[in-house]
Amino acid sequence: GLGLDGVEAKPELMRSVVMLPSAVAAVPFQESSAAVVQQVEIESRRGARQAAPPEGLQLFFPGFKWETALVKLSCAELAVYCFEHLLSAGTPTVCTLVQLGASWAPAICSGHVWRLVVPIFLHGNLGHVLTNVLFQMRLGFKVEESLGRWSFVSLYLLSGTFGNLVSAALQPAKVAVGASTSAMGVLGATVVRLLCEEQGPEKQAMLISSFLILVFINLSPHADLFGHLGGFLSGVCLSLCLKPSSSNSLRFWSVVPMLAAGGICGYELSVAPHAAQMAEIAQCPALWPGVS
C-alpha cells in the first residue's frame, strides 16, 4: 500500500501504525473498567453498612434483619396494643379484649372460630406485649432464616392457633390473649433447630436456656400453662414438617399427633357447657353504639 506521502510503506510499519492506536486505547479502557468495578464495590459496601442493623441489635436478637416477617408481626402486635389502649383509655379491660376477639370458649363454641387466631395480636397490658415481642425476637430470627419467610409465618400462626385451642378446651372459663402461644411455638422450633442444625459448644447452653425459659415463664400465676405447652409442642411438630430437608415420612408423622390432639380438644370444646359464662360476658358494654 502507499504511505501518506505516496511512498510505499513497509508491511511492518503499516502493522505498527494500525495496531498502535488500539494498544494505546486499551490502556485507558482497562484503567476505566477497573475504576468502575472499584466504585461499584465501594457503593456496595456502603449500602451494606447502611442496611445492616447496629451490633447491639445483633447481640440481643441474633440474626436480626429489618425485612423479616418477624419484625412485621411484632410491629403489628405493638400497633394493636396501642389501639386497645386508645379504646379503653388506658389498660385494656376484660370486656374490651373479649369484644375485640380474645380466646374465650363460650364464644368459640358459638361459631367465633376466628378467636383462635386473633388473640395472638391482643395483649392485656404494656408489660405483656413487650415481654412477648422481646422474647420471640430473641429466638425467632434464626428460626425464620432456617425455615424461610412463609414457612415461619405458617409456624407462627398455626402454633399460636393450636395453643389457643388447647387452652380454650382445657380452661373454658378463661379469657386468654397474647402472642405467647406463638412465641412458645418459636421456642419449640428453636429446640428442633439446635438439635438438627446447630453445632459447637454453644449448642448445649442454648438447649438448657430454652428449657429454663419454658419452665420459668410458666411459673407465673397468670401464665396460660396449657396454651404454652400446646404452642411449644405444635412448634416442634410444625418445624419438623416445614424444614426443607425433612422427608415425607417425617412430615407425615410430625403432623399426625398434632391433628389428633387438635381433634380431641375440638371435641372437648364442643361438648362443654358454657351458658353461665355467656350470660356473664353479655353484661359488658358495647365498644361502639349499636354494636354488641
HELIX and SHEET records of a PDB file:
HELIX    1   1 PRO A   11  ALA A   51  1                                  41    
HELIX    2   2 GLU A   55  PHE A   60  1                                   6    
HELIX    3   3 ALA A   69  SER A   88  1                                  20    
HELIX    4   4 VAL A   94  LEU A  100  1                                   7    
HELIX    5   5 ALA A  105  CYS A  109  1                                   5    
HELIX    6   6 VAL A  113  LEU A  116  5                                   4    
HELIX    7   7 VAL A  118  PHE A  121  5                                   4    
HELIX    8   8 LEU A  126  LEU A  147  1                                  22    
HELIX    9   9 ARG A  149  LEU A  170  1                                  22    
HELIX   10  10 SER A  180  CYS A  196  1                                  17    
HELIX   11  11 GLU A  202  ILE A  217  1                                  16    
HELIX   12  12 LEU A  225  LEU A  242  1                                  18    
HELIX   13  13 ASN A  248  VAL A  271  1                                  24    
HELIX   14  14 ALA A  275  ILE A  281  1                                   7    
END                                                                             
